[in-house]
């Protein structure tokens, strides 16, 4: 029965903010993103950012052209059979 009384204490320790200290990574990120290396800020994060940027641009351009294609199709008069 004694071990059941300790469960709330153990659970509160697991979620306590003093249980583990996290390192502040903001200064490192600031150095990375404020470095003058000629890259735009949206791709300074590395390979993942470049891939994400290119995928976004591809989907955006593809969607734009797809919309324009169907707008063109919709604007053409229908052929009478």
C-alpha positions in Angstrom: 0.0 0.0 0.0 2.9 2.3 0.7 4.1 2.2 -3.0 0.7 3.3 -4.1 1.0 6.5 -2.0 4.3 7.4 -3.8 2.8 7.4 -7.3 1.5 11.0 -7.2 4.9 12.2 -6.0 6.7 10.3 -8.8 4.3 11.6 -11.5 4.7 15.2 -10.3 8.5 14.8 -10.4 8.4 13.5 -14.0 6.5 16.6 -15.1 8.3 19.1 -12.9 10.3 21.9 -14.6 13.2 21.4 -12.3 13.5 17.7 -13.1 15.6 18.4 -16.3 17.1 21.6 -17.5 16.9 22.4 -21.2 19.7 24.3 -23.0 18.8 27.6 -24.5 19.3 27.2 -28.3 18.2 30.7 -29.3 21.6 32.3 -29.3 22.9 29.6 -31.6 19.9 30.0 -34.0 20.4 33.8 -34.0 24.0 33.4 -35.1 23.0 31.0 -37.8 20.2 33.1 -39.2 22.0 36.5 -38.8 25.2 35.3 -40.5 26.0 37.2 -43.7 26.6 34.3 -46.1 24.5 35.5 -49.0 21.7 33.1 -48.5 18.0 34.2 -48.1 16.7 33.6 -44.6 14.2 30.9 -45.7 17.0 28.5 -46.8 19.7 29.2 -44.1 18.4 26.3 -42.0 20.1 23.7 -44.3 19.1 21.0 -46.7 15.6 20.4 -45.2 14.7 24.1 -45.6 15.9 24.0 -49.3 13.9 20.9 -50.0 10.8 22.3 -48.3 11.1 25.6 -50.2 11.5 23.9 -53.5 8.5 21.5 -52.8 6.4 24.5 -51.8 7.3 26.4 -55.0 6.7 23.4 -57.2 3.2 22.8 -55.7 2.4 26.5 -55.9 3.4 26.8 -59.6 1.8 23.5 -60.5 -1.5 24.5 -58.8 -1.4 27.9 -60.5 -0.9 26.4 -64.0 -3.5 23.7 -63.3 -6.0 26.4 -62.3 -5.2 28.4 -65.4 -5.6 25.4 -67.6 -9.1 24.6 -66.3 -10.0 28.3 -66.5 -9.0 28.2 -70.2 -11.0 25.0 -70.7 -14.1 26.5 -69.0 -13.9 29.7 -71.1 -14.0 27.8 -74.4 -17.4 27.4 -76.0 -18.7 23.8 -75.9 -19.0 22.0 -79.3 -22.5 21.1 -80.3 -23.0 17.5 -81.2 
